[in-house]
Amino acid sequence: MIRFVRSLARDERGASIIEMAMVTPVLATLLVGMVDISRAYSAKLQLEQAAQRSIEKVQQYRTTTSTYSTLRAEAATAAGVNATDVTVDYWLECNGVRSSNYETNCASGQNYARYISVSINKKFSPMFGTRFFPGANADGTYTINAEAGLRTQ
């Protein structure tokens, strides 16, 4: 019996199977992590493209209040989110200072510029989401944000 135990201790057959069993979970975790990161990056690019497409609408229309609601709806449809997840911001700058009213004019002699920006938020669900990962929401998702802006005048 002792001879049998000694021969088993010296036997190296099957060691590679045991090593593979120890390494496989680590490699699988790395693979899933890379896939999740690429999916999140793809979702971020889609959001950015949706924001940019909606900003292009400004170039087609004259700026009015109805244009901003159209921009919000356009961005929400392109991104596949609710309109509440889209923020359209427009402002006037007089000599680099943001004015409270977009529709007014700057005082004579001041440099002026009008801007518009569209911001879209969307939740991303990773394959194995958990709230313990850095930056995760309480439900294990991540909030992705995309923004596009344009100087209109």
C-alpha positions in Angstrom: 0.0 0.0 0.0 2.8 2.4 0.9 4.5 1.6 -2.4 1.2 2.5 -4.3 1.0 5.9 -2.5 4.6 6.7 -3.4 4.1 5.8 -7.0 1.0 8.1 -7.1 3.0 10.9 -5.6 5.7 10.6 -8.3 3.2 10.2 -11.1 2.9 13.4 -13.2 0.2 12.3 -15.6 -2.9 14.5 -15.4 -1.1 17.5 -13.9 -1.8 19.6 -17.0 -5.6 18.9 -16.6 -5.4 20.1 -13.0 -3.5 23.2 -14.1 -6.0 23.9 -16.8 -8.8 23.5 -14.3 -7.2 26.1 -12.1 -6.5 28.6 -15.0 -9.8 28.3 -16.9 -11.9 30.4 -14.5 -9.4 33.3 -14.7 -9.3 33.1 -18.5 -13.1 33.0 -18.7 -13.4 36.0 -16.5 -10.9 38.0 -18.7 -12.9 37.0 -21.8 -16.2 38.0 -20.3 -14.7 41.3 -19.1 -13.3 42.1 -22.6 -16.6 41.4 -24.2 -18.5 43.6 -21.7 -16.0 46.5 -22.2 -16.4 46.2 -26.0 -20.2 46.1 -25.7 -20.1 49.2 -23.4 -17.9 51.1 -25.8 -20.2 50.2 -28.7 -23.2 51.5 -26.7 -21.3 54.7 -26.0 -20.5 55.2 -29.7 -24.1 54.7 -30.6 -25.2 57.3 -28.1 -22.7 59.8 -29.4 -23.8 59.2 -32.9 -27.5 59.8 -31.9 -26.5 63.0 -30.2 -24.6 64.2 -33.2 -27.4 63.3 -35.6 -29.9 65.3 -33.5 -27.5 68.3 -33.5 -27.4 68.2 -37.3 -31.1 69.0 -37.2 -30.2 72.5 -35.9 -28.4 73.1 -39.2 -31.7 72.4 -41.1 -34.1 74.5 -39.0 -34.2 78.1 -37.8 -33.9 78.0 -34.0 -37.2 78.2 -32.2 -38.6 76.6 -29.1 -40.3 73.9 -31.1 -36.9 73.0 -32.6 -35.7 72.0 -29.2 -38.6 69.6 -28.5 -38.0 68.2 -31.9 -34.3 67.7 -31.1 -35.2 65.9 -27.8 -37.6 63.6 -29.6 -35.1 63.0 -32.5 -32.3 62.2 -30.0 -34.5 59.9 -27.9 -35.6 57.9 -31.0 -32.1 57.6 -32.4 -30.7 56.4 -29.0 -33.6 54.2 -28.1 -34.3 56.0 -24.8 -37.1 58.0 -23.2 -37.3 61.7 -23.9 -36.7 62.3 -20.2 -33.2 60.8 -20.6 -32.3 63.6 -23.2 -31.3 67.1 -22.2 -31.2 69.9 -24.7 -29.4 73.0 -23.5 -29.1 76.3 -25.4 -27.5 79.5 -24.3 -26.2 82.9 -25.4 -22.8 84.1 -24.4 -22.0 87.8 -24.3 -18.2 88.4 -24.1 -17.8 84.7 -22.9 -20.3 85.1 -20.1 -23.4 82.9 -20.2 -26.6 84.9 -20.5 -29.8 83.8 -18.8 -32.0 84.3 -21.8 -31.1 82.8 -25.2 -33.5 85.0 -27.2 -32.0 88.4 -26.1 -29.2 90.2 -27.7 -25.9 91.3 -26.2 -25.2 94.9 -25.5 -23.6 96.9 -28.3 -20.0 96.2 -28.8 -20.0 92.8 -27.0 -18.9 89.6 -28.7 -21.8 87.2 -28.8 -22.2 83.5 -29.6 -25.2 81.1 -29.4 -24.7 77.5 -28.5 -26.8 74.3 -28.3 -25.9 71.0 -26.8 -27.7 67.6 -26.6 -26.9 65.2 -23.8 -28.2 61.6 -23.7 -28.1 59.2 -20.7 -28.7 55.4 -21.0 -28.2 52.5 -18.7 -25.9 49.7 -19.8 -26.3 46.2 -18.3 -23.1 44.1 -18.3 -23.3 40.3 -18.6 -22.5 39.7 -15.0 -23.3 43.0 -13.4 -22.9 43.7 -9.7 -23.3 46.8 -7.7 -19.9 46.1 -6.1 -17.9 47.1 -9.3 -16.5 50.6 -9.3 -19.0 53.1 -10.8 -21.9 50.7 -10.8 -25.4 51.8 -10.0 -27.3 50.1 -7.1 -29.0 47.6 -9.6 -25.6 46.6 -11.2 -26.0 48.7 -14.3 -23.8 51.6 -15.5 -25.0 55.0 -16.8 -23.5 55.9 -20.1 -23.5 59.6 -21.1 -23.0 61.1 -24.6 -23.0 64.8 -25.5 -22.8 66.8 -28.7 -22.8 70.5 -29.1 -22.7 73.2 -31.8 -22.3 76.9 -32.1 -25.3 78.2 -34.0 -24.4 81.8 -34.3 
